[in-house]
Amino acid sequence: MYNDKLSNIFSVPQKRIGAKRDFPQDKNGKSWGHEASEILYTRKEKIFYAVGCSWLDSVYFNRVFLNDYPEYFLINKSIRGLSNAIILDLLKQDIEMLKSFNIDIVFLISFSEVGRTITELQSCNPGNYSSAHEYFGSILKNQYTTAKNIIGNYPNYITTSFITNNFNDKLSILDFCSKTKKNKPQDAFRVNPGIIEFLKEKNSLFKFDLVDALNKSIELRDFIESNDYVVELHPGYYKVYEDFLENVFSNLD
């Protein structure tokens, strides 16, 4: 186990050459690995439960957490491509089991872009909204309320990975991906244009300006890619998660 911050030991951000991933190395030419064995098998008295998309399903997040918060047993239910609807389903499935442990639990929920599953679109009437992203934003607010109701009074930090957080004052993971000269787009809840194509096919139901919706998604994607510590639309640096987790523990609800 390293005693120092991983960003001090592995000071160079991740790079990619084609399909090859070049992880940072320490002064001995080794990447972070077996050093964690000591803390992995130590008895823990507290649980940290995290769930989100690929921005939490990350070796950088896992390694930083194990290195900096060894007193917690980490349960990371995050999966690449996970939808917000499935995030909520996982919470519903796990909450009673977690309560049965009768120990301290901290929850971290990081919502992804809205509409990765079609069922999410059923929670709001599109006729009540003037734009696609306004409609997506209303769905996200409902998802946040559901998550809060599931967790109850447990300490928690609920935010978003890279889309706009329109439901509380918590910083997103993207907010820790360094400064950029570009202005962060507001009220953008999609990056992948696939769901917008679906809305286009169902134009009798979704009477939105989909060109404007697509442009806002592209603007958010461009902003994400402009950040120093983002590699192929994902954080590729330990410091992102070090700073993010420090903020999480300082601002729990």
PAZAPA-4460 file (N, C-alpha, C; in steps of 0.05 Angstrom, whole numbers, plus 32768, in hexadecimal, padded with zeros to 4 digits):
% residues 253
    n_x    n_y    n_z   ca_x   ca_y   ca_z    c_x    c_y    c_z   seq   type   mol
   8011   7FE8   8000   8000   8000   8000   8011   8019   8000     1      M     A
   800A   802C   7FEF   8019   8045   7FEE   800F   8057   8005     2      Y     A
   8021   8066   8011   801A   8079   8026   8014   8095   801B     3      N     A
   801D   809A   8002   8019   80B4   7FF6   8001   80B3   7FE3     4      D     A
   7FF9   80CA   7FDB   7FE4   80CC   7FC6   7FED   80BF   7FAC     5      K     A
   7FDC   80B0   7F9F   7FE4   80A3   7F87   7FEC   80B7   7F71     6      L     A
   7FDF   80CE   7F71   7FE5   80E2   7F5D   8002   80ED   7F60     7      S     A
   800D   80EB   7F79   8028   80F4   7F7D   803C   80DF   7F73     8      N     A
   8034   80C6   7F74   8046   80B0   7F6C   8044   80AB   7F4E     9      I     A
   802C   80AC   7F44   8028   80A8   7F27   801F   80C3   7F1B    10      F     A
   8032   80D3   7F16   802D   80F0   7F10   8025   80F5   7EF4    11      S     A
   8026   80E2   7EE2   8020   80E6   7EC6   8004   80DB   7EC0    12      V     A
   7FF2   80EA   7EB4   7FD7   80E0   7EAE   7FD9   80C9   7E9A    13      P     A
   7FC3   80B9   7E9A   7FC1   80A2   7E88   7FC2   80AC   7E6B    14      Q     A
   7FCE   809B   7E5A   7FCE   80A0   7E3D   7FC4   8087   7E2F    15      K     A
   7FBA   808B   7E17   7FB1   8075   7E06   7FBF   8076   7DEB    16      R     A
   7FC7   805F   7DE1   7FD2   805D   7DC6   7FC1   8047   7DB9    17      I     A
   7FAE   804F   7DA9   7F9B   803C   7D9D   7F8C   802E   7DB3    18      G     A
   7F8C   8013   7DB3   7F7E   8004   7DC7   7F8E   7FFF   7DE0    19      A     A
   7FA8   8007   7DDF   7FBA   8002   7DF5   7FB7   8018   7E0A    20      K     A
   7FB4   800F   7E23   7FB1   8022   7E39   7FCC   8023   7E48    21      R     A
   7FD7   803B   7E4A   7FF1   803E   7E58   7FEC   804A   7E73    22      D     A
   7FEB   8039   7E88   7FE6   8043   7EA3   7FFF   8050   7EAE    23      F     A
   7FFB   8065   7EBF   8012   8071   7ECC   8023   805D   7EDC    24      P     A
   803D   8062   7EDE   804F   8051   7EED   805E   8061   7F02    25      Q     A
   8066   8053   7F18   8076   8060   7F2C   8093   8061   7F24    26      D     A
   80A4   806A   7F37   80C0   806E   7F30   80CF   8054   7F2A    27      K     A
   80C2   803D   7F32   80CD   8023   7F2D   80C2   8016   7F14    28      N     A
   80B2   8026   7F06   80A6   801C   7EED   808E   8009   7EF1    29      G     A
   8082   800A   7F09   806B   7FF9   7F0F   8052   8009   7F12    30      K     A
   803C   7FFE   7F09   8022   800B   7F0D   8016   8001   7F27    31      S     A
   8002   800E   7F31   7FF6   8008   7F4B   7FE9   7FEC   7F49    32      W     A
   7FF0   7FDB   7F5C   7FE6   7FBF   7F5A   7FE5   7FB1   7F75    33      G     A
   7FF8   7F9F   7F7A   7FF7   7F8E   7F91   7FFB   7F9D   7FAB    34      H     A
   8002   7FB7   7FAA   8006   7FC6   7FC2   7FEC   7FC8   7FD2    35      E     A
   7FD6   7FC2   7FC5   7FBC   7FC5   7FD3   7FB5   7FAC   7FE3    36      A     A
   7FC4   7F96   7FE1   7FBC   7F7D   7FED   7FB8   7F80   800B    37      S     A
   7FC9   7F90   8018   7FC8   7F93   8035   7FAD   7F9E   803E    38      E     A
   7FA2   7FB2   802F   7F89   7FBE   8037   7F71   7FAF   802D    39      I     A
   7F74   7FA0   8018   7F5E   7F91   800D   7F54   7F7B   8021    40      L     A
   7F66   7F70   8030   7F60   7F59   8041   7F60   7F61   805F    41      Y     A
   7F5D   7F7A   8065   7F5B   7F83   8080   7F3E   7F87   8088    42      T     A
   7F37   7F7E   80A0   7F1B   7F81   80A8   7F12   7F9E   80A9    43      R     A
   7EFA   7FA3   809E   7EEF   7FBE   809D   7ED6   7FC0   80AF    44      K     A
   7ED3   7FD8   80BA   7EBB   7FDD   80CB   7EA7   7FF0   80BE    45      E     A
   7EAD   7FF9   80A5   7E9B   800B   8097   7E9A   8003   807A    46      K     A
   7E84   800B   806D   7E80   8004   8050   7E7D   801E   8040    47      I     A
   7E8A   801F   802A   7E86   8034   8016   7E7A   8028   7FFD    48      F     A
   7E61   802F   7FF8   7E52   8023   7FE1   7E51   8037   7FCA    49      Y     A
   7E5C   8031   7FB3   7E5D   8042   7F9C   7E4E   8035   7F85    50      A     A
   7E3F   8046   7F76   7E32   803B   7F5E   7E30   8051   7F49    51      V     A
   7E37   804A   7F31   7E36   805E   7F1B   7E3D   8050   7F01    52      G     A
   7E45   8060   7EEE   7E4D   8055   7ED3   7E6B   8051   7ED2    53      C     A
   7E77   8052   7EBB   7E94   804D   7EB8   7EA5   8062   7EC5    54      S     A
   7E9A   8079   7ECC   7EAB   808D   7ED9   7EB0   8085   7EF6    55      W     A
   7EA1   8072   7F01   7EA8   8066   7F1B   7EB2   8049   7F18    56      L     A
   7EAB   803D   7F02   7EB6   8022   7EFC   7ED1   8026   7EF1    57      D     A
   7EE3   802F   7F01   7EFE   8039   7EF8   7F13   802F   7F0B    58      S     A
   7F29   8025   7EFF   7F40   801D   7F10   7F4B   8034   7F1F    59      V     A
   7F49   804C   7F14   7F53   8064   7F22   7F43   8069   7F3B    60      Y     A
   7F28   8068   7F39   7F17   806C   7F50   7F1D   8056   7F65    61      F     A
   7F1D   803D   7F5D   7F21   8027   7F70   7F3C   8029   7F7E    62      N     A
   7F51   802E   7F6F   7F6B   8030   7F7B   7F6E   8047   7F8F    63      R     A
   7F63   805E   7F87   7F64   8075   7F99   7F55   806F   7FB3    64      V     A
   7F3E   8063   7FB0   7F2E   805E   7FC8   7F3C   804B   7FDA    65      F     A
   7F47   8035   7FD0   7F55   8021   7FE0   7F6E   802D   7FEE    66      L     A
   7F7B   803F   7FDF   7F93   804B   7FEA   7F8D   8060   8000    67      N     A
   7F79   8070   7FFB   7F74   8087   800C   7F5F   8082   8022    68      D     A
   7F4E   806E   801F   7F39   8069   8033   7F39   804B   803B    69      Y     A
   7F4F   8041   8046   7F51   8025   804C   7F3F   801B   8062    70      P     A
   7F33   802E   8071   7F21   8026   8087   7F06   801D   807D    71      E     A
   7F00   8022   8063   7EE6   801A   8058   7EE9   8001   8047    72      Y     A
   7ED4   7FF0   8048   7ED1   7FDB   8035   7EC2   7FE6   801D    73      F     A
   7ECF   7FE6   8006   7EC3   7FF2   7FEE   7EB1   7FDD   7FDF    74      L     A
   7E98   7FE5   7FDB   7E86   7FD6   7FC9   7E81   7FE9   7FB1    75      I     A
   7E8C   7FE2   7F9A   7E89   7FF3   7F83   7E78   7FE3   7F6F    76      N     A
   7E5E   7FEB   7F6C   7E4B   7FDD   7F5A   7E4A   7FEB   7F3F    77      K     A
   7E5C   7FFD   7F3A   7E5C   800B   7F20   7E64   7FF9   7F09    78      S     A
   7E57   7FFE   7EF2   7E5C   7FEE   7EDA   7E5D   8001   7EC2    79      I     A
   7E6F   7FFC   7EB0   7E71   800C   7E97   7E56   800B   7E89    80      R     A
   7E4D   8023   7E81   7E34   8025   7E72   7E1B   8022   7E83    81      G     A
   7E1D   8022   7E9D   7E06   801F   7EAF   7DF3   8036   7EAB    82      L     A
   7DD9   8030   7EAB   7DC5   8045   7EA9   7DBC   804E   7EC5    83      S     A
   7DB0   8065   7EC6   7DA6   806F   7EE0   7D90   805D   7EEB    84      N     A
   7D80   8052   7ED9   7D6A   8040   7EE2   7D76   8027   7EEF    85      A     A
   7D8C   801C   7EE5   7D98   8004   7EF1   7DA7   800C   7F0A    86      I     A
   7DB2   8024   7F0B   7DBF   802E   7F24   7DAA   802D   7F3B    87      I     A
   7D92   8036   7F35   7D7D   8036   7F4A   7D74   8019   7F50    88      L     A
   7D73   8008   7F3C   7D6C   7FEC   7F41   7D80   7FDE   7F53    89      D     A
   7D9A   7FE4   7F4F   7DAF   7FD8   7F5F   7DAC   7FE2   7F7C    90      L     A
   7DA7   7FFB   7F80   7DA3   8006   7F9B   7D8B   7FF8   7FA9    91      L     A
   7D75   7FF5   7F9B   7D5E   7FE8   7FA6   7D64   7FCC   7FAE    92      K     A
   7D73   7FBE   7F9D   7D7A   7FA2   7FA3   7D8C   7F9F   7FBB    93      Q     A
   7D9F   7FB2   7FBE   7DB4   7FAF   7FD2   7DAE   7FBB   7FED    94      D     A
   7D9B   7FCE   7FEE   7D98   7FDE   8007   7D91   7FCD   801F    95      I     A
   7D80   7FBA   801D   7D78   7FAA   8034   7D90   7F99   803E    96      E     A
   7D9F   7F8E   802B   7DB6   7F7E   8032   7DCA   7F90   8041    97      M     A
   7DCF   7FA8   8037   7DE2   7FBA   8044   7DD9   7FC2   8060    98      L     A
   7DBF   7FC7   8063   7DB5   7FCE   807E   7DB9   7FB7   8092    99      K     A
   7DB7   7F9F   8088   7DBA   7F87   8099   7DD5   7F85   80A6   100      S     A
   7DEA   7F91   809A   7E04   7F90   80A5   7E07   7FA0   80BF   101      F     A
   7DF5   7FB3   80C2   7DF4   7FC3   80DB   7E0F   7FD1   80E1   102      N     A
   7E1C   7FDB   80CC   7E34   7FEB   80CF   7E32   8005   80BF   103      I     A
   7E45   8017   80C3   7E44   8030   80B5   7E47   802C   8097   104      D     A
   7E37   803B   8088   7E38   8039   806A   7E36   8055   805F   105      I     A
   7E48   805B   804C   7E47   8073   803C   7E40   806C   801F   106      V     A
   7E2E   807C   8013   7E25   8077   7FF8   7E2F   808C   7FE5   107      F     A
   7E3A   8084   7FCF   7E41   8096   7FB9   7E32   808D   7FA0   108      L     A
   7E21   809F   7F95   7E12   8099   7F7D   7E1A   80AE   7F68   109      I     A
   7E22   80A5   7F51   7E2A   80B7   7F3C   7E1A   80B1   7F23   110      S     A
   7E06   80C1   7F1E   7DF4   80BD   7F07   7E02   80C2   7EED   111      F     A
   7DFA   80B3   7ED9   7E05   80B6   7EBE   7DF0   80C4   7EAC   112      S     A
   7DF5   80C5   7E92   7DE3   80D3   7E80   7DC8   80C6   7E81   113      E     A
   7DB4   80D6   7E7D   7D98   80CD   7E7E   7D90   80BE   7E64   114      V     A
   7D81   80A9   7E67   7D75   809B   7E50   7D85   8084   7E45   115      G     A
   7D97   8079   7E55   7DA6   8061   7E4C   7D93   8049   7E4B   116      R     A
   7D7D   804A   7E59   7D68   8036   7E55   7D4E   8045   7E50   117      T     A
   7D3E   8039   7E3E   7D26   8047   7E35   7D12   804A   7E4C   118      I     A
   7D13   8038   7E5F   7D00   803A   7E76   7D02   8055   7E85   119      T     A
   7D1A   8061   7E84   7D1E   807A   7E92   7D0C   8090   7E87   120      E     A
   7D06   808E   7E6D   7CF7   80A3   7E60   7CD9   80A3   7E68   121      L     A
   7CD1   808E   7E75   7CB4   808B   7E7D   7CAD   809A   7E96   122      Q     A
   7CC2   80A4   7EA4   7CBC   80B1   7EBE   7CB2   80CD   7EBD   123      S     A
   7CB4   80D9   7EA5   7CAA   80F5   7EA1   7C9B   80F7   7E87   124      C     A
   7C88   8108   7E86   7C79   810D   7E6D   7C87   8121   7E5C   125      N     A
   7C91   8119   7E44   7CA0   812C   7E33   7C90   8144   7E2B   126      P     A
   7C76   8142   7E2B   7C65   8158   7E23   7C67   8170   7E36   127      G     A
   7C72   816C   7E4D   7C74   8181   7E61   7C8E   8192   7E5E   128      N     A
   7C9F   818B   7E4A   7CB9   8198   7E49   7CBE   81A3   7E2D   129      Y     A
   7CCD   81B9   7E2C   7CD2   81C7   7E12   7CEA   81BD   7E03   130      S     A
   7CFC   81AE   7E11   7D14   81A4   7E04   7D1B   8188   7E0E   131      S     A
   7D2B   817A   7DFF   7D33   815F   7E06   7D43   815F   7E20   132      A     A
   7D56   8172   7E23   7D67   8172   7E3B   7D57   817B   7E53   133      H     A
   7D43   818C   7E50   7D32   8192   7E67   7D23   817A   7E70   134      E     A
   7D1A   816A   7E5D   7D0C   8151   7E62   7D1F   813D   7E70   135      Y     A
   7D37   813A   7E66   7D4B   8128   7E73   7D51   8131   7E8F   136      F     A
   7D53   814C   7E93   7D5A   8157   7EAD   7D45   8151   7EC1   137      G     A
   7D2B   8151   7EB9   7D15   814B   7ECB   7D16   812D   7ED4   138      S     A
   7D1D   811C   7EC1   7D20   80FF   7EC7   7D36   80FC   7EDC   139      I     A
   7D4D   810A   7ED8   7D63   8107   7EEA   7D5B   8110   7F07   140      L     A
   7D4C   8125   7F09   7D43   812E   7F23   7D32   8118   7F31   141      K     A
   7D21   810B   7F22   7D11   80F5   7F2D   7D23   80DE   7F36   142      N     A
   7D38   80D9   7F27   7D4A   80C3   7F2E   7D59   80CA   7F48   143      Q     A
   7D61   80E3   7F4B   7D6E   80EB   7F63   7D5B   80E8   7F7B   144      Y     A
   7D42   80F0   7F79   7D2F   80ED   7F8F   7D2C   80D0   7F96   145      T     A
   7D2A   80BE   7F82   7D28   80A2   7F88   7D40   8097   7F97   146      T     A
   7D58   80A0   7F8F   7D70   8097   7F9D   7D70   80A0   7FBA   147      A     A
   7D69   80B9   7FBF   7D68   80C3   7FDA   7D55   80B4   7FEB   148      K     A
   7D3E   80AC   7FE0   7D2A   809D   7FEF   7D34   8081   7FF6   149      N     A
   7D43   8075   7FE4   7D4E   805A   7FE9   7D63   805B   7FFF   150      I     A
   7D74   806F   7FFE   7D8A   8070   8011   7D81   8079   802D   151      I     A
   7D6D   808A   802E   7D64   8093   8048   7D78   80A5   8056   152      G     A
   7D7E   809F   806F   7D8F   80B1   807F   7DAD   80A9   807E   153      N     A
   7DB4   8096   806E   7DD1   808F   806D   7DE1   80A6   8061   154      Y     A
   7DF9   80AA   806A   7E0B   80BF   805E   7E0E   80B9   8040   155      P     A
   7E0C   80CE   8030   7E0D   80C9   8013   7E17   80E2   8004   156      N     A
   7E20   80DC   7FEC   7E28   80F1   7FD9   7E1D   80E8   7FBE   157      Y     A
   7E09   80F7   7FB4   7DFD   80F1   7F9B   7E03   8107   7F87   158      I     A
   7E0D   80FF   7F70   7E15   8113   7F5C   7E13   8106   7F40   159      T     A
   7E21   8112   7F2D   7E22   8107   7F12   7E3F   8102   7F0A   160      T     A
   7E43   80F1   7EF6   7E5E   80EC   7EEC   7E67   8103   7EDA   161      S     A
   7E58   8109   7EC5   7E61   811E   7EB2   7E4A   812F   7EA8   162      F     A
   7E31   8127   7EAB   7E1B   8138   7EA3   7E16   814D   7EB8   163      I     A
   7E05   8160   7EB2   7DFD   8175   7EC6   7DF0   8169   7EDE   164      T     A
   7DF8   8172   7EF5   7DEB   816B   7F0E   7DD6   8181   7F14   165      N     A
   7DBD   817B   7F10   7DA8   818F   7F13   7D97   818B   7F2C   166      N     A
   7D9F   8179   7F3E   7D8E   8171   7F54   7D9A   8179   7F6F   167      F     A
   7DB4   817E   7F72   7DBF   8187   7F8B   7DD8   8197   7F85   168      N     A
   7DE7   819E   7F9A   7DFF   81B0   7F96   7E19   81A0   7F96   169      D     A
   7E17   8186   7F92   7E2F   8175   7F93   7E3E   8176   7F78   170      K     A
   7E59   8178   7F7A   7E6A   8179   7F62   7E6A   815E   7F55   171      L     A
   7E6C   815D   7F3B   7E6D   8144   7F2C   7E8A   813B   7F2A   172      S     A
   7E8F   8123   7F20   7EAA   811A   7F1B   7EB7   812B   7F06   173      I     A
   7EA9   8133   7EF2   7EB4   8144   7EDC   7EBF   815E   7EE7   174      L     A
   7EB4   8168   7EFD   7EBD   8181   7F08   7EDA   817F   7F13   175      D     A
   7EE4   8167   7F16   7EFF   8163   7F20   7F13   815B   7F0A   176      F     A
   7F0B   815E   7EF2   7F1C   8156   7EDB   7F2C   816D   7ED0   177      C     A
   7F34   8180   7EE1   7F46   8197   7EDC   7F37   81AE   7ECF   178      S     A
   7F45   81C4   7ECF   7F39   81DD   7EC3   7F3B   81DB   7EA4   179      K     A
   7F29   81E8   7E97   7F2A   81EA   7E7A   7F20   8205   7E72   180      T     A
   7F29   820E   7E5A   7F21   8228   7E50   7F04   8228   7E46   181      K     A
   7EFA   8210   7E3F   7EDF   820F   7E36   7ECB   8213   7E4D   182      K     A
   7EB4   821D   7E46   7E9F   8220   7E5A   7E8F   8207   7E5C   183      N     A
   7E8A   81FD   7E75   7E7B   81E5   7E79   7E5E   81EA   7E71   184      K     A
   7E53   81D9   7E5F   7E37   81DD   7E57   7E24   81D6   7E6E   185      P     A
   7E0F   81E5   7E71   7DFC   81E1   7E86   7DE3   81D3   7E7C   186      Q     A
   7DD7   81C4   7E8E   7DBE   81B6   7E88   7DC0   81A3   7E70   187      D     A
   7DD6   8194   7E6F   7DDA   8180   7E5A   7DDB   8165   7E68   188      A     A
   7DC9   8153   7E5F   7DC6   813A   7E6C   7DCA   8121   7E5B   189      F     A
   7DD5   8126   7E43   7DDC   8110   7E31   7DF7   8117   7E23   190      R     A
   7E07   8102   7E1D   7E1F   8104   7E0D   7E1B   80F3   7DF4   191      V     A
   7E14   80DA   7DF8   7E0F   80C8   7DE1   7DF6   80D0   7DD3   192      N     A
   7DF6   80D4   7DB8   7DDF   80DD   7DAA   7DCA   80C8   7DA4   193      P     A
   7DCF   80AF   7DAC   7DBC   8099   7DA6   7DA0   809E   7DAE   194      G     A
   7D9B   80A7   7DC7   7D80   80AB   7DD0   7D72   80C2   7DC1   195      I     A
   7D81   80D5   7DB7   7D76   80EB   7DA8   7D6B   80E0   7D8D   196      I     A
   7D79   80CD   7D81   7D70   80C0   7D69   7D55   80B1   7D6F   197      E     A
   7D53   80A5   7D87   7D3A   8098   7D8E   7D24   80AC   7D90   198      F     A
   7D29   80C3   7D9C   7D15   80D8   7D9F   7D0C   80E1   7D83   199      L     A
   7D1E   80E2   7D71   7D18   80EB   7D55   7D05   80D7   7D48   200      K     A
   7D09   80BD   7D4C   7CF8   80A9   7D41   7CDC   80AA   7D4C   201      E     A
   7CDA   80B4   7D65   7CC0   80B5   7D73   7CB6   80D2   7D74   202      K     A
   7CB8   80E0   7D5D   7CB3   80FD   7D5E   7C96   8104   7D64   203      N     A
   7C84   80F0   7D63   7C68   80F6   7D6B   7C66   80FA   7D89   204      S     A
   7C79   80EE   7D98   7C79   80F1   7DB5   7C8C   8106   7DBF   205      L     A
   7CA3   8108   7DB2   7CB8   811A   7DBB   7CBC   8131   7DA7   206      F     A
   7CAD   8146   7DAC   7CAD   815D   7D99   7CC2   8172   7DA1   207      K     A
   7CDB   8169   7DA1   7CF1   817B   7DA9   7D02   8183   7D91   208      F     A
   7D11   8199   7D94   7D25   81A1   7D80   7D3D   818F   7D85   209      D     A
   7D3F   8179   7D76   7D53   8165   7D7B   7D6E   816D   7D70   210      L     A
   7D6F   8180   7D5E   7D89   818B   7D55   7D96   819A   7D6C   211      V     A
   7D86   81A9   7D7A   7D90   81B8   7D92   7D98   81A4   7DA8   212      D     A
   7D89   818F   7DAC   7D90   817B   7DC0   7DAA   816D   7DB9   213      A     A
   7DAE   8167   7DA0   7DC6   815A   7D97   7DDE   816C   7D9A   214      L     A
   7DDB   8186   7D93   7DF0   8199   7D96   7DF9   819C   7DB3   215      N     A
   7DE6   819C   7DC5   7DED   819E   7DE2   7DFC   8186   7DEB   216      K     A
   7DF5   816E   7DE1   7E04   8156   7DE8   7E20   8157   7DDE   217      S     A
   7E23   8161   7DC5   7E3E   8163   7DB9   7E4F   8177   7DC8   218      I     A
   7E42   818D   7DD1   7E50   81A1   7DE1   7E5B   8196   7DFB   219      E     A
   7E4A   8185   7E08   7E53   8178   7E21   7E6A   8165   7E1B   220      L     A
   7E68   8156   7E06   7E7D   8142   7DFF   7E97   8151   7DFA   221      R     A
   7E95   8167   7DEB   7EAE   8177   7DE5   7EBA   8182   7DFE   222      D     A
   7EA9   818A   7E11   7EB4   8194   7E2A   7EC2   817E   7E39   223      F     A
   7EB6   8167   7E3B   7EC3   8151   7E49   7EDE   814B   7E3D   224      I     A
   7EDF   8149   7E23   7EF8   8142   7E15   7F0D   8158   7E18   225      E     A
   7F05   8170   7E1E   7F18   8186   7E20   7F27   8186   7E3B   226      S     A
   7F1E   8176   7E4E   7F2A   8176   7E68   7F44   8166   7E68   227      N     A
   7F58   8171   7E78   7F73   8166   7E77   7F74   8149   7E80   228      D     A
   7F64   8141   7E93   7F66   8127   7E9F   7F51   8113   7E95   229      Y     A
   7F46   8118   7E7E   7F33   8106   7E71   7F40   80F9   7E59   230      V     A
   7F3E   80DE   7E58   7F49   80CE   7E42   7F32   80BE   7E37   231      V     A
   7F2B   80C2   7E1E   7F14   80B4   7E11   7EFB   80B5   7E23   232      E     A
   7EF4   80CD   7E2A   7EDB   80D3   7E39   7EDB   80C7   7E55   233      L     A
   7EF2   80C1   7E61   7EF3   80B7   7E7D   7F0B   80C3   7E8B   234      H     A
   7F09   80C9   7EA5   7F20   80D3   7EB4   7F37   80BE   7EB3   235      P     A
   7F4F   80C8   7EAE   7F66   80B7   7EAC   7F7C   80BF   7EBE   236      G     A
   7F75   80C7   7ED7   7F8A   80D2   7EE9   7F81   80CE   7F05   237      Y     A
   7F93   80C6   7F17   7F8C   80C1   7F33   7F81   80DA   7F41   238      Y     A
   7F8C   80F1   7F3B   7F86   8109   7F4A   7F68   8110   7F47   239      K     A
   7F5C   810A   7F30   7F3F   810F   7F2D   7F30   8102   7F43   240      V     A
   7F35   80E9   7F49   7F26   80DA   7F5D   7F2F   80E0   7F79   241      Y     A
   7F48   80E8   7F7D   7F51   80F1   7F97   7F42   810A   7F9F   242      E     A
   7F41   811D   7F8D   7F33   8136   7F94   7F15   8132   7F96   243      D     A
   7F0A   8122   7F85   7EED   811C   7F86   7EE6   810F   7FA0   244      F     A
   7EF5   80FA   7FA9   7EEE   80EC   7FC1   7EF2   80FE   7FDA   245      L     A
   7F06   810F   7FDA   7F09   8121   7FF0   7EF1   8133   7FF2   246      E     A
   7EE6   813C   7FDC   7ECE   814C   7FDB   7EB6   813C   7FE5   247      N     A
   7EB4   8123   7FDC   7E9E   8112   7FE5   7E9D   8110   8003   248      V     A
   7EB3   810A   8010   7EB3   8106   802D   7EB0   8120   803C   249      F     A
   7EB6   8137   802F   7EB2   8151   803C   7E96   815C   8039   250      S     A
   7E86   814F   8027   7E6B   815A   8021   7E56   8145   8021   251      N     A
   7E57   8132   8033   7E43   811E   8035   7E28   8129   803F   252      L     A
   7E12   811F   8035   7DF8   8126   803F   7DF0   8112   8055   253      D     A
***
